[in-house]
Amino acid sequence: MKTSSFFTILLLSCLFIPTGFSQNDLLTREDATRIILQEIIVPATSNHTITAFLVKTLLQPGDIIAPFYGDLNHEMQEPAWFAWINDDPLALFAHPTRYVFIGARTGDVEIVEHAWWPKLNGESLFMSEAEMMDLELIIYSDVHLKKSK
């Protein structure tokens, strides 16, 4: 009887061992924004004009980010937040920009320098007039004017 109870308890305890992350464990868009503003851009220490965009939803495995010109693809292996930091938003192009990938499960940050705006799965990202003025996409800008409340 004792052996049977032991194995029942052991079996039940194995059912409750975490085996991975649930959707609730993923970084939120607000978490990603905070990381970008506090660890990457740090507005108080910036010495140049910057505009930063952050996607509204997580990129999923298989999504591909690539520069508008060039063939260096970044294929997502895990859910990630993607931000584009335009380090000279008044320039026409090519100029320094940064692609920021933040692992939604780990919070790990990867920054890749590119000279062109990004494409997501072959479609231009953040460059349409609507996107360039979308105050939900723009998480920081010392060029754009925020709407008064």
One Martini backbone bead per residue (centre of mass of N, CA, C, O) as a GRO file, in nm:
protein
  149
    1MET     BB    1   0.057   0.062  -0.021
    2LYS     BB    2   0.298   0.256   0.005
    3THR     BB    3   0.399   0.222  -0.285
    4SER     BB    4   0.145   0.324  -0.427
    5SER     BB    5   0.144   0.608  -0.300
    6PHE     BB    6   0.418   0.699  -0.398
    7PHE     BB    7   0.355   0.676  -0.707
    8THR     BB    8   0.119   0.871  -0.707
    9ILE     BB    9   0.274   1.119  -0.608
   10LEU     BB   10   0.488   1.115  -0.827
   11LEU     BB   11   0.295   1.145  -1.065
   12LEU     BB   12   0.159   1.411  -0.976
   13SER     BB   13   0.423   1.582  -0.957
   14CYS     BB   14   0.494   1.556  -1.264
   15LEU     BB   15   0.243   1.720  -1.368
   16PHE     BB   16   0.369   2.004  -1.216
   17ILE     BB   17   0.604   2.036  -1.398
   18PRO     BB   18   0.764   2.257  -1.562
   19THR     BB   19   0.808   2.267  -1.938
   20GLY     BB   20   0.748   2.581  -1.979
   21PHE     BB   21   0.598   2.836  -2.143
   22SER     BB   22   0.356   3.052  -2.123
   23GLN     BB   23   0.190   3.319  -2.234
   24ASN     BB   24   0.232   3.467  -1.951
   25ASP     BB   25   0.565   3.457  -1.974
   26LEU     BB   26   0.569   3.667  -2.177
   27LEU     BB   27   0.663   3.939  -2.305
   28THR     BB   28   0.563   4.245  -2.331
   29ARG     BB   29   0.544   4.536  -2.493
   30GLU     BB   30   0.618   4.701  -2.241
   31ASP     BB   31   0.877   4.550  -2.178
   32ALA     BB   32   1.019   4.612  -2.446
   33THR     BB   33   1.010   4.917  -2.421
   34ARG     BB   34   1.175   4.938  -2.163
   35ILE     BB   35   1.433   4.812  -2.270
   36ILE     BB   36   1.485   5.015  -2.496
   37LEU     BB   37   1.482   5.282  -2.317
   38GLN     BB   38   1.688   5.176  -2.076
   39GLU     BB   39   1.923   5.002  -2.263
   40ILE     BB   40   1.951   5.145  -2.559
   41ILE     BB   41   1.876   5.449  -2.590
   42VAL     BB   42   1.873   5.648  -2.362
   43PRO     BB   43   1.771   5.956  -2.396
   44ALA     BB   44   1.961   6.123  -2.194
   45THR     BB   45   2.234   6.013  -2.374
   46SER     BB   46   2.165   6.120  -2.639
   47ASN     BB   47   2.338   6.267  -2.952
   48HIS     BB   48   2.078   6.201  -3.139
   49THR     BB   49   1.854   6.136  -3.366
   50ILE     BB   50   1.541   5.950  -3.293
   51THR     BB   51   1.356   5.658  -3.410
   52ALA     BB   52   1.113   5.425  -3.267
   53PHE     BB   53   0.999   5.097  -3.344
   54LEU     BB   54   0.716   4.871  -3.260
   55VAL     BB   55   0.564   4.608  -3.275
   56LYS     BB   56   0.238   4.490  -3.186
   57THR     BB   57   0.343   4.195  -3.240
   58LEU     BB   58   0.465   3.904  -3.231
   59LEU     BB   59   0.700   3.721  -3.348
   60GLN     BB   60   0.733   3.421  -3.529
   61PRO     BB   61   0.815   3.138  -3.621
   62GLY     BB   62   0.944   3.213  -3.959
   63ASP     BB   63   0.987   3.486  -3.949
   64ILE     BB   64   1.115   3.764  -4.162
   65ILE     BB   65   1.395   3.971  -4.134
   66ALA     BB   66   1.489   4.246  -4.357
   67PRO     BB   67   1.639   4.439  -4.554
   68PHE     BB   68   1.546   4.618  -4.819
   69TYR     BB   69   1.854   4.599  -4.873
   70GLY     BB   70   1.949   4.286  -4.920
   71ASP     BB   71   2.035   3.931  -4.782
   72LEU     BB   72   1.990   3.956  -4.465
   73ASN     BB   73   1.845   3.719  -4.272
   74HIS     BB   74   1.594   3.695  -3.995
   75GLU     BB   75   1.498   3.409  -3.845
   76MET     BB   76   1.261   3.299  -3.645
   77GLN     BB   77   1.267   3.066  -3.361
   78GLU     BB   78   1.119   3.264  -3.170
   79PRO     BB   79   0.955   3.459  -2.992
   80ALA     BB   80   0.950   3.820  -3.084
   81TRP     BB   81   1.063   4.135  -3.056
   82PHE     BB   82   1.047   4.422  -3.284
   83ALA     BB   83   1.287   4.677  -3.357
   84TRP     BB   84   1.333   5.011  -3.497
   85ILE     BB   85   1.627   5.211  -3.521
   86ASN     BB   86   1.650   5.544  -3.621
   87ASP     BB   87   1.957   5.735  -3.635
   88ASP     BB   88   1.834   5.916  -3.907
   89PRO     BB   89   1.524   6.030  -3.984
   90LEU     BB   90   1.618   6.272  -4.199
   91ALA     BB   91   1.723   6.077  -4.379
   92LEU     BB   92   1.694   5.892  -4.659
   93PHE     BB   93   1.935   5.698  -4.754
   94ALA     BB   94   2.175   5.546  -4.629
   95HIS     BB   95   2.185   5.452  -4.273
   96PRO     BB   96   2.187   5.426  -3.949
   97THR     BB   97   2.058   5.123  -3.806
   98ARG     BB   98   1.844   4.924  -3.581
   99TYR     BB   99   1.801   4.591  -3.489
  100VAL     BB  100   1.562   4.458  -3.250
  101PHE     BB  101   1.581   4.163  -3.051
  102ILE     BB  102   1.333   4.013  -2.825
  103GLY     BB  103   1.298   3.768  -2.623
  104ALA     BB  104   0.995   3.656  -2.491
  105ARG     BB  105   1.121   3.441  -2.281
  106THR     BB  106   1.418   3.587  -2.195
  107GLY     BB  107   1.514   3.895  -2.290
  108ASP     BB  108   1.697   3.876  -2.508
  109VAL     BB  109   1.940   4.078  -2.684
  110GLU     BB  110   1.951   4.185  -3.032
  111ILE     BB  111   2.186   4.377  -3.228
  112VAL     BB  112   2.150   4.508  -3.565
  113GLU     BB  113   2.318   4.653  -3.822
  114HIS     BB  114   2.176   4.887  -4.059
  115ALA     BB  115   2.089   5.090  -4.366
  116TRP     BB  116   1.787   4.981  -4.359
  117TRP     BB  117   1.484   4.915  -4.370
  118PRO     BB  118   1.244   4.691  -4.294
  119LYS     BB  119   1.131   4.355  -4.347
  120LEU     BB  120   0.828   4.152  -4.341
  121ASN     BB  121   0.793   3.899  -4.531
  122GLY     BB  122   0.866   4.121  -4.782
  123GLU     BB  123   0.748   4.368  -4.623
  124SER     BB  124   0.735   4.673  -4.560
  125LEU     BB  125   0.851   4.852  -4.260
  126PHE     BB  126   0.767   5.169  -4.128
  127MET     BB  127   0.720   5.348  -4.429
  128SER     BB  128   0.457   5.434  -4.421
  129GLU     BB  129   0.268   5.695  -4.350
  130ALA     BB  130   0.098   5.556  -4.135
  131GLU     BB  131   0.336   5.434  -3.972
  132MET     BB  132   0.498   5.708  -3.928
  133MET     BB  133   0.219   5.814  -3.754
  134ASP     BB  134   0.201   5.579  -3.549
  135LEU     BB  135   0.179   5.604  -3.200
  136GLU     BB  136   0.203   5.289  -3.145
  137LEU     BB  137   0.477   5.230  -3.298
  138ILE     BB  138   0.594   5.476  -3.160
  139ILE     BB  139   0.822   5.482  -2.878
  140TYR     BB  140   1.034   5.695  -3.011
  141SER     BB  141   1.076   6.062  -3.050
  142ASP     BB  142   1.253   6.373  -3.162
  143VAL     BB  143   1.049   6.441  -3.419
  144HIS     BB  144   0.788   6.363  -3.332
  145LEU     BB  145   0.465   6.455  -3.251
  146LYS     BB  146   0.264   6.446  -2.995
  147LYS     BB  147  -0.037   6.417  -2.894
  148SER     BB  148  -0.270   6.576  -2.739
  149LYS     BB  149  -0.491   6.525  -2.448
   0.00000   0.00000   0.00000
